[in-house]
Amino acid sequence: MPLDWSPFVDLARRHQRFLLTTHIRPDGDGLGSMLALADTLQNLGKQTRLTVASIIPPRYGFLDPTGRIERFHAPDEDHRQAEVVIVLDTGTWNQLGDFGAFLREFPGQKVVVDHHLTQDNLGALRLVDTSAEATGRLVFEAITALDRTPSPSAARALFVAIAMDTGWFRHSNTTPATFALAAKLVRHGANPTQLYEALFEQNTLARQRLTGLVLERLQVVERGRVAYTEIHRGDYEATGAVPQDSEDMINHTRSVIGVEVGLLFMEQPRGGVKVSFRSREPVDVAKIAERFGGGGHRLASGAVLQTSLEEARVRVLRAVADALNSPR
C-alpha cells in the first residue's frame, strides 16, 4: 500500500528549520536521500542542516562538493534550534551513533523515512515502506508529494541512492518500477555514465590494497555454503585506507560459487566487531542479525558485537550454520 505523505507535507509547510541525518558508515542510499531531500526543502525556502555521526566515505565526496554534510560530534545551538529532525535510511538507535543521544532528548518533531525491516521506536512520524528498493524511492515520493520535481543535483543524488541499493540494478529488489524511476531521474539530470565512473572507477590505491587483504583472507566453510573474510583494526593504518573504504567488499564473499551466505567481519577502531551479512534466497539474514542486536533486509543485514573478533566469528558462524541446517 502506498505511503500517505500528507502528514509529511503538512509538517514541511508548517516548519522552517530542518535537521537531516542518516546512519553511521553512510552509504549511497543514505547520503543520496539526505542530499536530495535537503535540496528540495531548501528550494522551498526552508533552512536545512545536514549532519552524520560518522566520516563520509571518500567515494561519495563528489555528491557534496561544497561540504554541506557536517560530522556530528556534539549538539550545538543550531542543532537545538531545529524544529524538525528527519532521519533517513535507518530507524534504529544503534545506527545513529552519537547522534542518538541528541535525538532522544530532542523536543521537536521527528520523522523517519526508511525501507528497512528492523525498526525501533524513535518517537517519530514513521514513513517506512519495506517494499521499496531504496530510501531514495521514498524521497522521490516525498518530493512529488511536495509538488516539486528533483533538481539536477537532487536527481543525481537519488540515482546514486537507487543504483547503490540495487547493486547497480542487478539485485533481486530491482523491478520494472526501479528502471522507470531511474529513467525519470535521468530525464531530470542524472548521468549514469558519469555517476558509475565516479563510484566505481575512482578507487584510491589504499582501498585497492585493503581489497587485496580481504580477498587473501577469504575462507569457505559449511561445505561451501558460507564464505567469510575479515578486516583487522590494524589494516587501515597498514594500507592507508579508512573504515568507509570497506563498503561493497562483502560482495566478494557471496560471489564465490555455491555460497549461500557471505560474511564480512570488521574490527572497529573504537572496539567491537561489525558484521555484514549477505545471502541468497531463502536464507533470511535479517533474522540472524537481529540475534546480535542488528537487522536490515532479508538478504542484506548487519550487526555490531561488542566482543573480540575471535568470539564474534565463532558466535556468528554458529548462528549461520544453525539457520542453514534448520528445517525451512
Helices and strands as residue ranges (DSSP letters): H 6-14, E 17-22, H 28-43, E 47-52, G 58-63, E 69-71, H 77-81, E 84-88, G 93-95, H 99-105, E 109-114, E 125-128, H 135-145, H 152-165, H 176-187, H 192-200, H 205-216, E 219-221, E 226-231, H 235-239, G 243-246, H 251-254, E 261-267, E 273-279, H 285-290, E 295-296, E 300-305, H 309-325
